[in-house]
Amino acid sequence: MDLMGGRVVRLVGGRADRILNFRGLQDPVAVAERWVGEGAELIHVVDLDAALGRGSNTDIILRLASHVDAEVQAGGGVRTLRKALELLEGGVWRIILGTMAFRHREKLRKLLSSYGPERVAVAVDHSRGLVRLRGWLEQTPMTVVEAVEELSGEGVEYFLVTDVERDGTLSGVKLDVLREVVEMGVKAMAAGGVSTLDDLRRLKRLGVWGAVVGRALYEGRFTLREAMEAVSYV
C-alpha cells in the first residue's frame, strides 16, 4: 500500500509525476482490512509523501498498526531516529530504512541493537543495479550487491529490493539482481513489476523471502488468495 495525501495510490516507475489513483481506495484502513480478509498476515506500507519530503502519513500508518489484524511493515522517509522510534513504539512491526541506513550507520546499529534484525529492514531501491536514495531521486555509484554486502555486515537480515523502473508498471519481474542477493543468504523481499501469478512463482523458486504486490491486485489481475495459493505449492 503506497500512501499519498491520505489515500492509497501507485507510482509508475518511481516517478512522482506518474500517479495512479484507484476508485474505492480513499480509506487505507478499509483497504488493509480487505487484504486481511483475503488472508494477509503482513501489510506493506510506503509513505510516499514522507519519502519525497513533502508531507507525512504517519498518523494513518499508526492507525493501521492499531486497527488491522495483521502485522504492518512500513517505510518511506524514515530518516531520523525519532521517526523510527515513533513507528516502532506505535505498533509497527517492521520499519524499512533507506537513506538513513546508508548515511547514518550508527543510527542503524542502534535500532538493530534495540529491536533486533526482525524489526528493521533496509530498502535497496535500484535502477539497473545501481542504488538510489532519497525517494529514488539520488542515483549512487553503489551496486545492489555492494550495498547488501556492507549492510548485512552491520547485522541487517531483511532487504527490500525494488526495481524502481519496473515498480508499478506490470512489466514482469527481472531476476538477475535478485538472484545475486538471494545467493548472499539474506532475506530478500522483491518489489517492482509483478503482474502475474507466474511472476510470483518465479520469485519463490528463486528463493526470495517475500514479494510486494500492488497494482496487479488493485487492477484485478489476480486476487491475494490466488497469489498465496500459487506460491504455497512451489
Phi and psi in degrees as a GROMACS rama.xvg file:
@    title "Ramachandran Plot"
@    xaxis  label "Phi"
@    yaxis  label "Psi"
@TYPE xy
-95.1628  128.343  ASP-2
-109.317  132.995  LEU-3
-147.694  126.149  MET-4
60.8422  29.2835  GLY-5
83.6294  5.29341  GLY-6
-134.671  167.969  ARG-7
-84.7938  128.596  VAL-8
-137.005  -178.914  VAL-9
-137.922  132.914  ARG-10
-88.8179  150.292  LEU-11
-109.564  121.767  VAL-12
63.1951  24.9951  GLY-13
69.7197  17.6371  GLY-14
-104.378  125.107  ARG-15
-68.2855  -15.5265  ALA-16
-93.1917  4.12617  ASP-17
-125.746  85.5567  ARG-18
-112.513  131.295  ILE-19
-103.168  127.349  LEU-20
-108.082  140.716  ASN-21
-119.462  141.756  PHE-22
-66.1165  142.952  ARG-23
80.5221  13.055  GLY-24
-114.107  25.2419  LEU-25
-69.3593  -30.4478  GLN-26
-106.297  102.524  ASP-27
-58.8354  -34.2474  PRO-28
-64.4137  -42.2805  VAL-29
-64.6078  -38.1334  ALA-30
-64.0856  -45.102  VAL-31
-62.5579  -40.554  ALA-32
-64.7277  -30.9293  GLU-33
-62.1043  -44.9697  ARG-34
-68.2812  -36.8757  TRP-35
-62.7886  -38.8328  VAL-36
-62.4486  -24.0075  GLY-37
-94.4863  4.12779  GLU-38
112.043  3.83033  GLY-39
-66.5757  134.385  ALA-40
-108.675  -13.0798  GLU-41
-139.75  128.126  LEU-42
-107.976  122.019  ILE-43
-94.5113  123.62  HIS-44
-128.133  134.466  VAL-45
-124.053  126.026  VAL-46
-87.5297  96.826  ASP-47
-68.1104  -36.5868  LEU-48
-61.0352  -43.642  ASP-49
-68.5882  -39.5096  ALA-50
-61.4915  -36.6095  ALA-51
-91.0966  1.29807  LEU-52
70.8858  32.2626  GLY-53
-132.744  24.2109  ARG-54
155.153  -168.53  GLY-55
-155.091  144.441  SER-56
-120.356  27.9694  ASN-57
-57.8657  -40.573  THR-58
-60.6687  -37.7794  ASP-59
-69.3741  -41.4146  ILE-60
-62.2032  -42.5538  ILE-61
-67.1613  -33.7023  LEU-62
-67.1618  -39.7492  ARG-63
-59.9265  -45.8213  LEU-64
-62.0172  -31.2948  ALA-65
-93.3653  -18.5378  SER-66
-109.689  -20.7478  HIS-67
-98.2556  136.599  VAL-68
-83.4636  61.1384  ASP-69
-163.133  157.966  ALA-70
-72.9192  146.492  GLU-71
-113.454  130.59  VAL-72
-113.588  120.135  GLN-73
-131.849  142.051  ALA-74
-150.925  -174.28  GLY-75
103.183  100.722  GLY-76
74.4873  20.0296  GLY-77
-85.0453  86.4367  VAL-78
-115.639  3.06499  ARG-79
-133.782  155.623  THR-80
-61.6871  -37.6208  LEU-81
-59.2506  -44.362  ARG-82
-67.7014  -41.6999  LYS-83
-60.9678  -44.5299  ALA-84
-68.2267  -36.2768  LEU-85
-59.4652  -42.2956  GLU-86
-70.4862  -48.7037  LEU-87
-63.9843  -42.8099  LEU-88
-76.2956  -17.6275  GLU-89
-88.4187  2.58328  GLY-90
112.189  -5.09501  GLY-91
-69.7471  130.501  VAL-92
-73.6642  -46.1149  TRP-93
-135.295  131.229  ARG-94
-98.6634  153.864  ILE-95
-116.567  118.518  ILE-96
-99.4713  144.741  LEU-97
-120.815  -97.9318  GLY-98
-54.0813  -41.6106  THR-99
-61.1736  -37.975  MET-100
-64.8455  -33.8683  ALA-101
-82.2934  -36.9359  PHE-102
-97.441  -20.0652  ARG-103
-134.589  75.8439  HIS-104
-62.0895  -32.3973  ARG-105
-64.0847  -33.3272  GLU-106
-72.2845  -38.9876  LYS-107
-60.1422  -46.6612  LEU-108
-61.2788  -40.0784  ARG-109
-62.1157  -44.512  LYS-110
-67.0722  -40.8639  LEU-111
-63.5936  -41.0266  LEU-112
-66.8224  -37.9827  SER-113
-80.286  -36.3394  SER-114
-116.614  -15.4347  TYR-115
88.9225  158.374  GLY-116
-67.2969  -18.482  PRO-117
-65.9454  -26.8787  GLU-118
-107.721  2.44416  ARG-119
-133.391  112.3  VAL-120
-111.388  161.208  ALA-121
-119.354  132.873  VAL-122
-86.9827  126.054  ALA-123
-114.427  84.7973  VAL-124
-79.9103  135.037  ASP-125
-143.719  154.491  HIS-126
-124.343  114.46  SER-127
53.4247  41.0017  ARG-128
87.0027  -5.2638  GLY-129
-106.049  134.969  LEU-130
-69.9569  139.679  VAL-131
-116.516  145.125  ARG-132
-125.377  176.9  LEU-133
49.6694  62.4814  ARG-134
65.2897  35.2323  GLY-135
71.4533  5.59608  TRP-136
-86.2708  -25.0036  LEU-137
-106.153  114.969  GLU-138
-83.5608  135.935  GLN-139
-116.993  164.196  THR-140
-85.0424  -0.936805  PRO-141
-78.3662  133.917  MET-142
-82.1226  162.54  THR-143
-60.3451  -43.9349  VAL-144
-62.0742  -42.4757  VAL-145
-61.9781  -42.3566  GLU-146
-63.7103  -46.9773  ALA-147
-64.6493  -40.1335  VAL-148
-61.9753  -46.3106  GLU-149
-64.273  -47.2335  GLU-150
-77.5222  -30.3296  LEU-151
-66.1338  -29.6238  SER-152
-65.5903  -20.6887  GLY-153
-87.8857  -5.63131  GLU-154
108.371  2.78198  GLY-155
-72.7379  133.291  VAL-156
-112.628  -28.4406  GLU-157
-108.151  128.664  TYR-158
-129.417  129.521  PHE-159
-96.2544  109.197  LEU-160
-102.483  108.281  VAL-161
-111.659  123.585  THR-162
-83.9597  98.4307  ASP-163
-58.2315  -42.3277  VAL-164
-66.5015  -24.1388  GLU-165
-97.0593  -13.9758  ARG-166
-60.5723  124.998  ASP-167
75.0351  11.7905  GLY-168
-101.557  -15.7754  THR-169
58.9088  31.773  LEU-170
-95.4636  6.53509  SER-171
91.8437  160.992  GLY-172
-91.7193  148.247  VAL-173
-111.459  128.253  LYS-174
-100.749  -13.0523  LEU-175
-60.6062  -50.8649  ASP-176
-65.1826  -43.2979  VAL-177
-60.5631  -38.8023  LEU-178
-59.6791  -42.9158  ARG-179
-64.1433  -38.9453  GLU-180
-68.1673  -45.4359  VAL-181
-58.7713  -40.0788  VAL-182
-65.1531  -13.9126  GLU-183
-84.8808  -4.46892  MET-184
83.6595  14.7861  GLY-185
-97.1808  170.322  VAL-186
-90.3047  104.057  LYS-187
-98.8129  129.222  ALA-188
-104.976  125.937  MET-189
-98.1538  137.528  ALA-190
-141.982  142.675  ALA-191
113.927  107.016  GLY-192
98.1953  -7.32794  GLY-193
-59.4113  123.274  VAL-194
-132.968  -18.4289  SER-195
-136.762  165.871  THR-196
-65.9945  -30.8627  LEU-197
-64.2307  -34.6148  ASP-198
-58.2957  -44.2947  ASP-199
-66.4734  -39.3067  LEU-200
-64.0508  -39.5209  ARG-201
-63.9811  -40.1412  ARG-202
-65.4623  -41.9435  LEU-203
-63.7249  -43.5588  LYS-204
-62.6546  -32.4676  ARG-205
-68.088  -27.9879  LEU-206
106.367  15.0529  GLY-207
-67.5466  150.544  VAL-208
-74.6136  -34.1648  TRP-209
-163.884  169.842  GLY-210
-137.959  141.001  ALA-211
-94.3001  127.2  VAL-212
-124.665  128.522  VAL-213
-129.799  -83.0296  GLY-214
-56.977  -37.5436  ARG-215
-60.0708  -35.0578  ALA-216
-73.6515  -44.27  LEU-217
-66.0399  -29.2759  TYR-218
-93.1434  3.48108  GLU-219
74.4354  25.322  GLY-220
-62.9387  -33.7331  ARG-221
-163.749  166.926  PHE-222
-94.981  164.693  THR-223
-63.9436  -39.0238  LEU-224
-59.8115  -43.0566  ARG-225
-63.1275  -38.9487  GLU-226
-64.1011  -44.3208  ALA-227
-67.1091  -37.9967  MET-228
-67.284  -38.4283  GLU-229
-60.9434  -40.4222  ALA-230
-86.7017  -14.6888  VAL-231
-72.1193  -19.1566  SER-232
-103.915  7.79715  TYR-233
